[in-house]
Amino acid sequence: MPGAFVLTLLAIAVFCPANARADERDDEIRQLRGMINTLDQKLRELERKQELRDEAAAATAKAAAETTPKITASDKGFSVAAPDNSSQLRLRALVHADSRWYGDHDGADAPGREGFVLRHARIIFEGRLSKILQFQIIPEYGGDSFCLLDASIGLDFSPAAQLKLGKFKAPVSLEQLQSDSWAFFTERSLASQLVPNRDIGVQLGGAFFNGALEYQIGVFNGVGDGRGTLTNADTDNGKDAAARIVAKPFMNMKDSPLAGLGIGIAGSYGRQSGEQARTAGYRTDGQQALFAYRAGVVQDGELWRISPQAYYYHGPLGILAEYMVSTGNLRPAAGQPAVEITNKAWQIAAGYVLTGEDSSYEGVTPAKPFDLEKGTWGAVELVARLDHIDIDRDAFPLLADPAASAKSAGSWGVGVNWYLTRAFRFSVDYNQTSSKSADATTPTGAVLKNGEKVILTRAQIAF
């Protein structure tokens, strides 16, 4: 018995502390599990609170985005747009700081013409007020006087039907319809002087087959060759109908070398009367007088024009060509019969971008804009042009003075365009014009006697 008692005491001594320690560990584990569960619950609560804060912040940002206008600024202009882009106002500008330098005369024959010229200075306001309603307003501050160059309202129903009302370019000349920002040369060709410039009217236009066929057709007040309307009202009861159609049959064949080919024909017809319905005169590249009708001569009767035209752009190469015929009925003085006069002109111009960028009807965008730090210089384009104009022989001497106006003239020119950026371009052109008189009368003026040799420069900001 004593031995058994001793063994029992030893067992109690050995196992009781072990059981006590086991119970303590179980308690600690239970406490740790409770703490972990409590921390996990608090963490879940914190995560949920953060999710709620993130959702609230996202909702606030979305609400702000839905009410905050979008403001952008780039080399394409400045714009403010509604959050959903349903409305937009864009501000753009065009400035042409030119110079003209003549050769082969002493300067006395063209006083005040040689020197620096602010050729164009325009602020362009345009925008959209809904998905279909657009507008454009362009005042002109350059040249000799201020004028409202363009002011139009557009209704864009679909790519195939776009209605335009107001004052804008009549759809006749290919070169004239091209923006002043992107023309190959500083001045328009002789051919562009036989078509109307800006006129007031209504036009329907659009494109079919993914842009492969374009058209414009409209009714306008009517203006003379090379003229824009000087007033915001009509000067007579006559109206002109004008139309233009251009086919680009390979446009949607992107790998075709003919994808950039466009062929078209345009024209206008109407009955006009008055001084504004005849040309104010045709001019050289240096803007010197080449032809003008006698004072008192007015248009009185039918006035029609036709212009076959084409262009081709492929990689760095661009070519533009057109032929113009302008026929009007001109009355030398009140009570005298009108004389039908047909004047004709043509031009072909080409450009090649030496730096490899694509040439286009919308100009050249440098792949590497000018940056001295990066050692990039922009894009360089070489251009050349031939153009010619013929005046109807019946215009002399009754309607025009053969001593003061040319019967025909031809011009050729070469130039270089340096696109530092898409917005800034510097151009230098050399143009040479020669003319013929209608008879043996010795003509007056430097251009008619000696021809014209002129260097034109232009610094352009266009965005």
C-alpha positions as CSV (number, residue, x, y, z in Angstrom):
1,M,0.0,0.0,0.0
2,P,2.7,2.5,0.8
3,G,4.3,1.8,-2.5
4,A,1.0,2.3,-4.4
5,F,0.4,5.5,-2.5
6,V,3.8,6.8,-3.4
7,L,3.2,6.0,-7.1
8,T,-0.1,7.7,-7.0
9,L,1.5,10.8,-5.6
10,L,4.2,10.8,-8.2
11,A,1.5,10.4,-11.0
12,I,-0.4,13.4,-9.6
13,A,2.8,15.4,-9.4
14,V,3.7,14.5,-13.0
15,F,0.3,14.7,-14.8
16,C,-1.5,17.6,-13.0
17,P,1.0,20.3,-14.0
18,A,0.9,19.0,-17.5
19,N,-2.9,19.1,-17.6
20,A,-2.8,22.6,-16.1
21,R,-0.4,23.8,-18.8
22,A,-2.5,22.2,-21.5
23,D,-5.6,24.0,-20.2
24,E,-3.7,27.3,-20.1
25,R,-2.6,26.8,-23.8
26,D,-6.2,26.1,-24.8
27,D,-7.3,29.3,-23.1
28,E,-4.6,31.3,-24.9
29,I,-5.5,29.7,-28.2
30,R,-9.2,30.6,-27.6
31,Q,-8.2,34.1,-26.7
32,L,-6.0,34.5,-29.8
33,R,-8.8,33.1,-32.0
34,G,-11.2,35.6,-30.5
35,M,-8.8,38.5,-31.0
36,I,-8.2,37.3,-34.6
37,N,-11.9,37.1,-35.3
38,T,-12.4,40.6,-33.8
39,L,-9.6,42.0,-35.9
40,D,-10.9,40.3,-39.0
41,Q,-14.4,41.8,-38.4
42,K,-12.9,45.3,-37.9
43,L,-10.8,44.8,-41.1
44,R,-13.9,43.9,-43.0
45,E,-15.7,46.9,-41.6
46,L,-12.8,49.2,-42.6
47,E,-12.7,47.6,-46.1
48,R,-16.4,48.2,-46.5
49,K,-16.1,51.8,-45.3
50,Q,-13.3,52.3,-47.9
51,E,-15.4,50.8,-50.6
52,L,-18.3,53.2,-49.7
53,R,-15.9,56.1,-49.8
54,D,-14.5,55.0,-53.2
55,E,-18.0,54.6,-54.5
56,A,-18.9,58.0,-53.3
57,A,-15.8,59.6,-54.8
58,A,-16.5,57.8,-58.1
59,A,-20.1,59.1,-58.1
60,T,-18.8,62.6,-57.3
61,A,-16.2,62.4,-60.1
62,K,-18.9,61.1,-62.5
63,A,-21.3,63.9,-61.5
64,A,-18.5,66.5,-62.0
65,A,-17.5,65.0,-65.4
66,E,-21.2,65.2,-66.4
67,T,-21.3,68.9,-65.6
68,T,-17.8,70.1,-66.2
69,P,-16.9,71.4,-69.8
70,K,-14.0,69.8,-71.7
71,I,-11.3,72.3,-72.5
72,T,-8.6,71.4,-75.0
73,A,-5.7,73.3,-76.6
74,S,-3.5,72.0,-79.4
75,D,-2.1,73.0,-82.8
76,K,-5.6,72.5,-84.1
77,G,-7.0,75.3,-82.0
78,F,-8.7,75.9,-78.7
79,S,-12.1,74.3,-77.9
80,V,-14.7,74.2,-75.1
81,A,-17.1,71.3,-75.3
82,A,-20.1,70.1,-73.3
83,P,-19.3,67.0,-71.2
84,D,-21.3,64.8,-73.6
85,N,-19.8,66.6,-76.7
86,S,-23.2,67.6,-77.9
87,S,-22.1,71.2,-78.1
88,Q,-18.7,72.7,-78.9
89,L,-17.1,76.0,-79.5
90,R,-13.7,76.2,-81.3
91,L,-11.4,79.2,-81.7
92,R,-8.8,79.1,-84.5
93,A,-6.7,81.7,-86.3
94,L,-4.9,82.3,-89.5
95,V,-2.2,85.0,-90.0
96,H,-0.2,85.5,-93.2
97,A,2.7,87.9,-92.9
98,D,4.0,88.3,-96.5
99,S,6.6,90.2,-98.5
100,R,6.9,91.0,-102.2
101,W,10.1,91.8,-104.1
102,Y,10.1,92.6,-107.8
103,G,12.8,92.5,-110.4
104,D,13.5,94.1,-113.8
105,H,11.9,97.5,-113.1
106,D,12.9,100.6,-111.2
107,G,10.0,100.5,-108.8
108,A,8.3,103.6,-110.2
109,D,5.9,101.5,-112.2
110,A,4.5,99.8,-109.2
111,P,4.7,102.3,-106.3
112,G,3.9,101.1,-102.9
113,R,3.7,97.4,-104.0
114,E,7.1,96.2,-103.0
115,G,7.6,95.5,-99.3
116,F,5.8,93.8,-96.4
117,V,2.1,92.9,-96.4
118,L,-0.3,91.6,-93.8
119,R,-2.1,89.5,-96.4
120,H,-4.6,87.7,-94.1
121,A,-5.4,88.0,-90.4
122,R,-8.4,85.9,-89.4
123,I,-10.1,84.8,-86.2
124,I,-12.1,81.7,-86.9
125,F,-15.1,81.0,-84.7
126,E,-16.8,77.7,-85.3
127,G,-18.9,75.3,-83.3
128,R,-21.7,72.8,-82.9
129,L,-24.8,73.4,-80.9
130,S,-26.3,70.0,-81.2
131,K,-25.6,66.8,-83.1
132,I,-26.7,68.4,-86.4
133,L,-26.4,72.2,-86.0
134,Q,-23.1,73.8,-86.8
135,F,-21.9,77.4,-87.5
136,Q,-18.8,79.3,-88.6
137,I,-17.9,83.0,-88.5
138,I,-14.7,84.3,-90.0
139,P,-13.9,88.1,-89.9
140,E,-10.9,89.2,-92.1
141,Y,-8.6,91.9,-90.6
142,G,-5.8,91.6,-93.2
143,G,-5.6,93.1,-96.7
144,D,-6.9,96.6,-97.4
145,S,-10.0,96.6,-95.2
146,F,-12.0,94.7,-92.7
147,C,-14.7,92.4,-93.9
148,L,-16.8,89.5,-92.9
149,L,-15.2,86.7,-94.9
150,D,-17.5,83.8,-94.0
151,A,-20.6,83.4,-91.9
152,S,-22.6,80.2,-92.3
153,I,-25.0,77.8,-90.6
154,G,-24.7,74.1,-91.2
155,L,-27.2,71.2,-90.7
156,D,-25.4,67.9,-90.7
157,F,-28.2,65.4,-91.2
158,S,-25.9,62.6,-92.4
159,P,-22.7,62.1,-94.4
160,A,-24.8,62.2,-97.6
161,A,-26.9,65.3,-96.7
162,Q,-25.3,68.4,-95.3
163,L,-27.1,71.7,-95.7
164,K,-25.2,75.0,-95.5
165,L,-26.7,78.5,-95.5
166,G,-25.0,81.9,-95.4
167,K,-21.7,83.3,-96.9
168,F,-19.0,80.8,-98.0
169,K,-17.0,79.7,-101.0
170,A,-19.1,78.8,-104.0
171,P,-18.4,75.1,-105.1
172,V,-16.7,75.7,-108.4
173,S,-12.8,75.8,-108.3
174,L,-10.8,73.0,-106.8
175,E,-7.9,75.3,-105.8
176,Q,-10.3,78.0,-104.5
177,L,-12.1,75.5,-102.3
178,Q,-8.8,74.5,-100.7
179,S,-7.9,76.3,-97.5
180,D,-5.5,79.2,-97.8
181,S,-3.5,77.4,-95.1
182,W,-2.6,74.4,-97.4
183,A,-2.3,75.8,-100.9
184,F,1.0,74.9,-102.6
185,F,1.7,78.6,-103.4
186,T,1.4,81.9,-101.6
187,E,-1.1,83.2,-104.2
188,R,-3.8,81.5,-106.1
189,S,-3.3,80.7,-109.8
190,L,-4.6,82.6,-112.8
191,A,-7.2,79.9,-113.3
192,S,-8.8,80.6,-109.9
193,Q,-9.5,84.2,-110.9
194,L,-12.2,83.1,-113.4
195,V,-14.5,81.6,-110.7
196,P,-16.6,83.1,-107.9
197,N,-15.0,83.4,-104.5
198,R,-17.4,83.9,-101.5
199,D,-21.1,84.3,-102.2
200,I,-24.3,84.2,-100.2
201,G,-26.7,81.3,-100.7
202,V,-27.7,77.8,-99.7
203,Q,-26.0,74.6,-100.6
204,L,-26.6,70.9,-100.2
205,G,-23.6,68.6,-100.2
206,G,-22.4,65.3,-99.0
207,A,-20.7,62.0,-99.9
208,F,-21.6,58.5,-100.8
209,F,-19.9,55.1,-100.9
210,N,-17.7,55.9,-97.9
211,G,-16.6,59.2,-99.4
212,A,-15.8,57.9,-102.9
213,L,-18.4,60.2,-104.5
214,E,-18.8,63.8,-103.3
215,Y,-21.2,66.4,-104.4
216,Q,-22.3,70.0,-103.8
217,I,-25.2,71.9,-105.3
218,G,-26.5,75.3,-104.4
219,V,-28.2,78.6,-105.3
220,F,-26.3,81.8,-104.7
221,N,-26.8,85.6,-105.2
222,G,-24.1,85.6,-107.9
223,V,-20.8,87.4,-108.2
224,G,-18.3,88.2,-110.9
225,D,-15.1,86.3,-111.6
226,G,-12.7,86.3,-108.7
227,R,-15.1,88.4,-106.6
228,G,-16.6,87.8,-103.2
229,T,-19.8,89.6,-102.2
230,L,-19.0,93.0,-100.8
231,T,-22.3,93.4,-99.1
232,N,-24.5,91.1,-97.1
233,A,-27.4,91.5,-99.6
234,D,-28.0,90.9,-103.3
235,T,-27.5,93.6,-105.8
236,D,-30.0,92.4,-108.4
237,N,-32.8,89.8,-108.8
238,G,-30.6,87.3,-110.6
239,K,-29.4,84.1,-109.0
240,D,-26.7,81.6,-109.8
241,A,-26.9,77.8,-109.6
242,A,-23.6,76.1,-108.9
243,A,-22.7,72.4,-108.7
244,R,-19.7,70.2,-108.3
245,I,-19.2,66.5,-108.3
246,V,-15.9,64.6,-107.6
247,A,-15.3,60.9,-107.9
248,K,-12.6,59.1,-106.0
249,P,-13.0,55.6,-107.4
250,F,-10.0,54.0,-105.7
251,M,-10.3,55.8,-102.4
252,N,-11.4,52.8,-100.4
253,M,-8.6,50.6,-101.9
254,K,-5.9,51.7,-99.3
255,D,-3.1,49.7,-100.9
256,S,-3.8,51.0,-104.4
257,P,-1.4,53.7,-105.8
258,L,-4.5,55.4,-107.2
259,A,-6.2,55.7,-103.8
260,G,-5.5,59.5,-103.8
261,L,-6.9,60.2,-107.2
262,G,-9.9,62.5,-107.6
263,I,-11.6,63.6,-110.8
264,G,-14.4,66.1,-110.9
265,I,-16.3,68.7,-112.8
266,A,-18.0,71.9,-111.5
267,G,-19.8,74.8,-112.9
268,S,-22.3,77.6,-112.4
269,Y,-25.1,79.3,-114.4
270,G,-27.2,82.3,-113.9
271,R,-28.4,85.7,-115.2
272,Q,-26.7,88.6,-113.6
273,S,-26.5,92.4,-114.1
274,G,-24.4,95.2,-112.7
275,E,-20.8,96.0,-111.9
276,Q,-20.5,93.4,-109.1
277,A,-21.4,90.6,-111.6
278,R,-18.2,91.2,-113.7
279,T,-14.7,90.8,-112.6
280,A,-12.9,93.6,-110.8
281,G,-9.8,92.5,-112.7
282,Y,-7.3,89.7,-113.1
283,R,-3.9,90.0,-111.3
284,T,-0.5,88.5,-111.3
285,D,1.1,86.5,-108.5
286,G,2.6,89.8,-107.3
287,Q,-1.0,91.3,-107.3
288,Q,-0.3,93.8,-110.1
289,A,-3.0,94.6,-112.6
290,L,-3.0,92.2,-115.6
291,F,-6.5,92.8,-117.1
292,A,-9.5,95.0,-116.2
293,Y,-12.6,96.1,-118.1
294,R,-13.2,99.8,-118.9
295,A,-15.0,101.9,-116.3
296,G,-18.8,101.7,-116.9
297,V,-18.8,98.1,-118.3
298,V,-21.4,95.9,-116.6
299,Q,-22.5,92.3,-116.8
300,D,-26.0,92.1,-118.3
301,G,-27.3,88.6,-119.1
302,E,-26.2,85.0,-118.9
303,L,-23.1,84.2,-116.9
304,W,-21.9,80.6,-116.9
305,R,-18.7,78.8,-115.9
306,I,-17.4,75.2,-116.2
307,S,-14.3,73.6,-114.7
308,P,-13.0,70.1,-115.2
309,Q,-10.6,69.4,-112.4
310,A,-8.5,66.6,-110.9
311,Y,-6.0,65.9,-108.2
312,Y,-3.6,63.1,-107.2
313,Y,-1.9,62.5,-103.9
314,H,0.4,59.5,-103.2
315,G,2.9,59.5,-100.4
316,P,5.0,62.7,-100.6
317,L,3.7,63.6,-104.1
318,G,0.7,65.9,-104.7
319,I,-0.6,67.2,-108.0
320,L,-3.6,69.5,-108.7
321,A,-4.9,70.6,-112.1
322,E,-8.0,72.4,-113.4
323,Y,-9.3,74.1,-116.5
324,M,-11.7,77.1,-116.4
325,V,-14.1,78.6,-118.9
326,S,-16.0,81.7,-117.9
327,T,-18.6,83.2,-120.3
328,G,-20.5,86.4,-119.6
329,N,-22.5,89.1,-121.4
330,L,-21.0,92.5,-120.9
331,R,-22.5,95.8,-121.8
332,P,-20.1,98.7,-122.5
333,A,-22.6,101.4,-121.6
334,A,-26.3,102.0,-121.1
335,G,-28.3,101.6,-124.3
336,Q,-25.6,99.6,-126.1
337,P,-25.9,95.9,-126.8
338,A,-24.2,93.3,-124.6
339,V,-21.2,91.4,-126.0
340,E,-20.6,87.8,-125.1
341,I,-17.1,87.2,-123.8
342,T,-15.5,83.9,-123.1
343,N,-12.3,83.9,-121.0
344,K,-10.3,80.7,-120.4
345,A,-7.5,79.6,-118.0
346,W,-5.8,76.5,-116.8
347,Q,-3.2,75.6,-114.2
348,I,-1.3,72.5,-113.0
349,A,0.6,72.6,-109.7
350,A,2.7,69.9,-107.9
351,G,4.4,69.5,-104.6
352,Y,6.9,66.9,-103.3
353,V,7.7,66.5,-99.6
354,L,11.5,65.9,-99.4
355,T,11.3,64.7,-95.8
356,G,8.9,61.9,-96.7
357,E,5.7,63.0,-95.0
358,D,2.4,62.5,-97.0
359,S,1.2,65.3,-99.2
360,S,-2.5,65.9,-99.0
361,Y,-5.3,68.4,-99.9
362,E,-5.3,69.3,-96.2
363,G,-1.6,70.1,-96.1
364,V,1.5,68.5,-94.6
365,T,2.0,67.4,-91.0
366,P,5.6,67.1,-90.0
367,A,6.6,63.7,-88.6
368,K,9.2,65.4,-86.5
369,P,8.3,69.0,-85.7
370,F,11.0,71.6,-85.4
371,D,12.9,71.3,-82.1
372,L,16.5,72.5,-81.7
373,E,17.0,70.5,-78.5
374,K,16.0,67.3,-80.3
375,G,17.7,68.2,-83.5
376,T,14.5,67.9,-85.6
377,W,13.6,70.4,-88.4
378,G,10.1,69.7,-89.5
379,A,9.0,69.0,-93.1
380,V,10.2,70.5,-96.3
381,E,8.1,70.6,-99.6
382,L,9.2,71.7,-103.0
383,V,6.4,73.0,-105.3
384,A,6.1,74.1,-109.0
385,R,3.3,75.5,-111.1
386,L,2.3,76.4,-114.6
387,D,-0.7,78.5,-115.4
388,H,-2.2,80.5,-118.3
389,I,-5.1,82.8,-119.1
390,D,-6.7,83.9,-122.4
391,I,-9.0,86.8,-122.7
392,D,-11.6,86.8,-125.5
393,R,-10.4,89.0,-128.4
394,D,-13.8,90.5,-128.6
395,A,-13.2,92.3,-125.3
396,F,-10.8,94.7,-127.1
397,P,-11.0,97.6,-127.6
398,L,-14.7,98.2,-126.8
399,L,-14.7,96.6,-123.3
400,A,-11.1,96.8,-122.4
401,D,-8.2,99.0,-123.2
402,P,-5.5,97.1,-125.1
403,A,-2.8,99.5,-123.9
404,A,-3.7,98.7,-120.2
405,S,-4.8,95.1,-120.3
406,A,-3.3,91.9,-121.5
407,K,-4.9,89.6,-124.1
408,S,-3.2,86.6,-122.6
409,A,-0.6,85.8,-119.9
410,G,1.4,82.8,-118.8
411,S,3.1,82.2,-115.5
412,W,5.5,79.7,-114.0
413,G,6.7,79.4,-110.5
414,V,8.7,77.4,-108.1
415,G,8.9,77.5,-104.3
416,V,9.7,75.8,-101.1
417,N,7.5,75.3,-98.0
418,W,9.0,74.7,-94.7
419,Y,6.5,73.2,-92.1
420,L,8.2,73.8,-88.8
421,T,5.1,72.4,-87.1
422,R,1.6,71.8,-88.5
423,A,0.6,75.3,-87.2
424,F,3.7,77.2,-88.5
425,R,4.9,77.3,-92.1
426,F,7.4,79.5,-93.9
427,S,7.3,79.8,-97.7
428,V,9.4,81.3,-100.4
429,D,8.1,81.5,-104.0
430,Y,9.6,82.7,-107.2
431,N,7.0,83.5,-110.0
432,Q,7.5,84.8,-113.5
433,T,4.7,86.2,-115.7
434,S,4.7,87.2,-119.3
435,S,1.8,88.7,-121.2
436,K,0.7,89.6,-124.7
437,S,-1.3,92.6,-125.8
438,A,-4.3,92.6,-128.1
439,D,-2.7,94.7,-130.8
440,A,0.5,96.6,-131.6
441,T,-0.3,99.3,-129.1
442,T,2.6,99.8,-126.7
443,P,1.2,98.7,-123.4
444,T,1.7,100.7,-120.2
445,G,2.8,99.4,-116.8
446,A,5.7,97.3,-115.7
447,V,3.9,94.0,-116.0
448,L,2.6,94.4,-119.6
449,K,5.9,95.9,-120.9
450,N,8.4,93.7,-119.1
451,G,6.5,90.9,-117.6
452,E,6.8,90.3,-113.9
453,K,9.5,88.6,-111.8
454,V,8.6,88.4,-108.2
455,I,9.8,86.7,-105.0
456,L,7.1,86.2,-102.4
457,T,7.6,85.1,-98.9
458,R,5.1,84.1,-96.2
459,A,5.2,83.3,-92.5
460,Q,2.0,81.5,-91.6
461,I,0.3,80.7,-88.3
462,A,-2.7,78.5,-88.9
463,F,-4.5,76.5,-86.2
